[in-house]
Amino acid sequence: MERAGTRVAMSVREILADEIRRTPASDSTRMRIPVVLDSFEKREESDPTVGRFQFDLVLGHPTRESRQIGMREVPSNITSIEIASFPWPTLEPVAYTLNIAGTSPGLPVLIMNTADASAAERTQLPFGSVVSAELLEMTAQGAAMRRGRAHFEFRIADGLARPVDDRDALVLAPGTPSLDRVSLVFRNPEYPVMFGRDCLYGAKAYVGSSSQIRFEYAGHGLNAGDRIFVGGFVSGISVIDTYITRAEGLNVGTGGLTTDTFFLNPHVGVGDLGSVADGISVGTYITIYVAKNRIRIPIVIECNGE
């Protein structure tokens, strides 16, 4: 994560340095605003499983419904939006689906034609690993697009999403309205890309008869050893709360791992630190942040200051 984050920051600096070299010193009305779209700070109505991410740009007080990226004011008089390379998470392959008895609705009879089901799994990126990212706000304002498109294009290689032309910019016609939100939909390049969930909003934590803390979230998609970060955990036992929400994160354990439930490694027990009953819930609104599925996208918004 740290190495990947460094590569993102370098990309932003390289873009800005190149722009400074190419921009005449007399052009004092031109403003270039670098922003990193962090999926840990996206709006909750985002749905990575259909490739959709929404970000509020303006600085404010994060709520459960809206998390802001950190700009102090809404950018207006936008002339272009530029995007740089960013770390690309590992995608799960398209599932190998069978319907031997013909009982699954909407599917024909599907019978295995291989001895190894894993060998029949299909990549989500079959077209030369090319991915598009549509900017929905610009699609809605299609008449304002100077070059007739509202999407960026990338090629995925070596764990990075790289713009096809080194860097990609949507050039906007004069009079483009202000932009307080960025909504991106990733496709392959036609069908939505299915990302793993990076934020498990509203997860539950319980203490069972074993006096060990367990987490529950339907279809969490976690594997043993995955690194997670926990927010909103409040048990009232300060030493446990500090440990669970620590900045360095936690690891998912092997024992007790199911589709909807997981424990930590090491187990976190309450022991004699507090009196708990079987099944007692912990905290108010818990969010579990999944490191392996995080995306940080650097963009540069160019505005005309006139």
C-alpha positions in Angstrom: 0.0 0.0 0.0 2.7 2.5 0.8 4.7 1.8 -2.3 1.5 2.1 -4.4 0.6 5.3 -2.7 4.0 6.7 -3.5 3.6 5.9 -7.2 0.2 7.8 -7.2 1.8 10.9 -5.6 4.6 10.8 -8.0 2.2 10.7 -10.9 0.4 13.8 -9.6 3.7 15.7 -9.1 4.9 14.8 -12.6 1.7 16.0 -14.2 1.9 19.4 -12.3 5.6 19.8 -13.0 5.1 19.2 -16.7 2.2 21.6 -16.8 4.3 24.3 -15.1 7.0 23.9 -17.7 4.4 24.2 -20.5 2.3 27.1 -19.1 3.4 30.6 -19.9 4.3 32.7 -16.9 1.8 35.3 -18.0 -1.1 32.9 -17.7 -2.1 34.0 -14.2 -5.8 33.1 -14.6 -5.3 29.4 -15.0 -5.6 27.2 -11.8 -4.8 23.5 -11.6 -6.1 21.8 -8.5 -4.7 18.3 -7.7 -7.1 16.0 -5.9 -6.9 12.3 -4.9 -10.2 10.4 -5.0 -9.9 7.9 -2.2 -12.4 5.1 -2.2 -12.3 5.0 1.6 -13.9 8.4 1.5 -16.6 7.8 -1.2 -20.3 8.3 -0.7 -22.1 5.3 0.7 -24.5 5.0 -2.2 -21.4 4.1 -4.3 -21.5 0.4 -5.4 -18.0 -1.0 -6.3 -19.7 -4.3 -7.3 -21.0 -2.6 -10.4 -18.0 -0.3 -10.8 -19.6 2.9 -9.5 -17.8 5.3 -7.2 -19.1 8.7 -6.1 -17.1 11.4 -4.3 -18.0 14.7 -2.8 -15.2 17.1 -3.4 -15.9 20.0 -1.0 -14.4 20.0 2.5 -17.0 19.4 5.2 -17.9 17.3 8.2 -18.1 13.6 7.1 -21.4 11.8 7.7 -22.4 8.3 7.1 -24.1 9.4 3.9 -21.3 11.7 2.5 -17.6 11.8 3.0 -15.7 14.7 1.5 -12.4 14.7 -0.3 -11.3 18.0 1.1 -11.5 20.9 -1.3 -12.4 24.2 0.3 -14.8 25.4 -2.4 -16.6 24.1 -5.4 -14.5 24.4 -8.5 -16.1 26.5 -11.3 -15.3 27.6 -14.8 -13.7 24.1 -15.4 -11.7 23.8 -18.6 -10.5 20.2 -18.2 -10.3 17.2 -15.8 -7.1 15.2 -16.0 -6.4 11.8 -14.5 -3.1 10.0 -13.8 -2.0 6.3 -13.2 -3.3 4.7 -10.0 -2.9 1.3 -8.3 -5.4 -1.3 -9.6 -6.8 -3.9 -7.2 -6.9 -7.6 -8.0 -10.3 -8.5 -9.5 -12.2 -11.7 -8.9 -12.7 -13.6 -12.1 -16.2 -14.1 -13.5 -17.7 -17.0 -11.7 -17.9 -20.4 -13.3 -21.6 -21.1 -13.1 -23.4 -24.5 -13.4 -27.0 -25.4 -13.6 -26.9 -29.1 -13.9 -30.5 -29.8 -12.8 -31.9 -26.8 -14.6 -33.4 -25.4 -11.4 -31.8 -22.0 -11.4 -34.2 -19.4 -12.8 -33.0 -17.5 -15.8 -30.3 -20.0 -16.8 -30.3 -22.9 -19.2 -29.0 -26.3 -18.2 -25.2 -25.8 -17.7 -23.0 -28.9 -17.3 -19.3 -28.9 -16.5 -17.1 -29.3 -19.5 -13.7 -29.4 -17.7 -12.1 -31.4 -15.0 -10.9 -28.1 -13.4 -13.5 -25.5 -12.8 -10.9 -22.9 -11.9 -9.4 -23.3 -15.4 -12.8 -22.2 -16.9 -13.0 -18.9 -14.9 -13.0 -15.9 -17.1 -11.2 -12.6 -16.6 -13.2 -9.5 -16.2 -10.9 -7.7 -18.6 -11.1 -9.7 -21.9 -10.4 -6.8 -24.3 -6.6 -6.3 -23.9 -7.0 -5.2 -20.3 -8.6 -1.9 -21.4 -10.9 -0.2 -19.0 -13.0 2.9 -19.4 -14.1 5.2 -16.6 -17.2 7.3 -17.4 -17.5 10.7 -15.6 -21.3 10.8 -15.1 -21.4 14.5 -14.4 -20.0 15.2 -17.8 -22.3 12.7 -19.5 -25.2 14.6 -18.1 -23.7 17.8 -19.6 -22.8 16.1 -22.9 -23.3 19.2 -25.0 -20.4 20.9 -23.0 -17.9 18.2 -24.1 -15.4 19.7 -26.6 -14.2 16.3 -27.8 -17.4 14.4 -27.7 -16.6 11.9 -25.0 -17.1 11.8 -21.2 -14.8 8.9 -20.2 -11.2 8.2 -19.5 -9.4 5.1 -20.9 -6.8 2.9 -19.1 -4.8 -0.1 -19.8 -4.2 -2.4 -16.8 -0.7 -3.8 -16.4 1.7 -4.6 -13.5 -0.9 -3.6 -10.8 -1.4 -0.1 -12.3 -4.2 1.5 -14.3 -2.4 3.7 -16.8 -4.1 6.1 -19.1 -3.8 4.9 -22.7 -2.0 8.1 -23.7 0.2 8.4 -20.6 -2.2 10.9 -19.2 -5.9 11.5 -20.1 -7.9 14.7 -20.0 -11.5 15.5 -20.7 -11.4 18.9 -22.3 -14.6 20.9 -21.6 -16.2 23.7 -23.6 -16.4 27.2 -22.1 -19.2 27.7 -19.7 -19.1 24.3 -18.0 -20.9 24.5 -14.6 -19.2 24.1 -11.3 -18.4 20.6 -10.1 -19.1 19.5 -6.5 -19.2 15.8 -7.1 -17.3 13.2 -9.2 -19.1 10.0 -10.2 -17.0 7.4 -12.0 -18.3 4.1 -13.6 -15.6 1.7 -14.6 -16.3 -0.7 -17.5 -14.3 -3.3 -19.4 -14.9 -1.1 -21.6 -18.6 -2.0 -22.1 -19.7 -3.9 -19.1 -19.3 -2.7 -15.5 -16.2 -3.9 -13.6 -17.0 -5.8 -10.4 -14.7 -4.6 -7.7 -14.5 -6.1 -4.2 -16.1 -4.0 -1.5 -13.6 -1.7 0.2 -15.9 -0.3 2.9 -18.3 -2.6 4.8 -20.7 0.0 6.1 -22.9 -0.9 9.1 -20.9 -4.0 10.1 -21.9 -5.6 13.5 -19.6 -6.7 16.3 -20.6 -9.2 19.0 -19.1 -10.9 22.0 -20.2 -14.5 22.2 -19.9 -17.2 24.9 -16.2 -17.5 24.1 -15.7 -13.9 25.2 -14.0 -13.2 21.8 -15.1 -10.4 19.5 -16.5 -11.4 16.2 -17.7 -9.3 13.3 -20.7 -9.9 11.0 -21.4 -8.6 7.5 -23.3 -10.4 4.9 -21.1 -11.5 2.0 -18.1 -9.7 3.4 -15.7 -11.2 0.8 -12.8 -11.4 3.2 -10.1 -14.0 3.3 -7.9 -15.1 6.2 -4.9 -12.7 6.5 -6.6 -9.8 4.9 -5.7 -6.4 6.4 -8.6 -4.3 7.6 -9.2 -1.1 9.5 -12.1 -0.5 11.8 -14.0 2.7 12.4 -16.9 3.5 14.8 -16.1 0.6 17.2 -17.2 1.6 20.7 -17.3 -1.0 23.4 -16.7 1.2 26.4 -13.5 -0.7 27.3 -10.8 1.8 26.3 -8.0 -0.7 25.9 -10.1 -2.8 23.4 -11.4 0.2 21.6 -7.9 1.6 21.1 -6.6 -1.7 19.8 -9.6 -2.4 17.4 -9.4 1.1 15.9 -5.6 1.3 15.7 -4.0 3.0 12.7 -1.9 0.0 11.7 -5.0 -2.1 11.2 -5.9 -5.7 12.0 -5.8 -9.1 10.3 -8.7 -11.4 9.6 -8.3 -14.8 11.3 -8.8 -18.3 9.9 -10.9 -19.7 12.8 -14.6 -18.9 12.6 -14.3 -17.4 9.1 -17.6 -17.9 7.2 -19.3 -16.1 4.3 -20.9 -13.6 6.8 -18.8 -13.8 9.9 -15.1 -13.4 10.9 -12.8 -13.1 13.9 -9.5 -11.4 14.1 -6.0 -12.8 14.3 -5.0 -12.8 17.1 -8.5 -13.2 18.7 -9.5 -10.2 20.7 -11.0 -11.4 24.0 -12.7 -9.3 26.7 -11.5 -11.6 29.5 -12.0 -9.9 32.9 -11.9 -6.5 31.3 -15.7 -6.2 31.3 -18.8 -8.1 32.2 -20.5 -9.2 28.9 -23.4 -11.4 28.2 -23.6 -13.9 25.3 -24.4 -12.2 22.1 -24.1 -8.6 23.3 -23.5 -6.1 20.4 -20.7 -3.6 20.4 -20.6 -0.1 19.0 -23.0 2.1 17.1 -22.2 2.3 13.3 -19.1 0.3 12.4 -17.3 0.6 9.1 -14.7 -2.0 8.1 -12.2 -0.7 5.6 -10.6 -3.4 3.4 -7.0 -2.6 2.3 -6.8 -4.9 -0.7 -9.8 -3.3 -2.4 -8.9 0.4 -1.8 -8.5 2.7 -4.8 -6.8 6.1 -4.8 -7.3 8.0 -8.1 -5.3 11.2 -8.7 -7.0 13.9 -10.8 -6.2 17.5 -11.7 -9.1 19.9 -12.2 -8.1 22.9 -14.3 -10.2 26.1 -14.0 -10.2 29.4 -15.6 -9.9 32.0 -12.9 -11.5 34.8 -14.9 
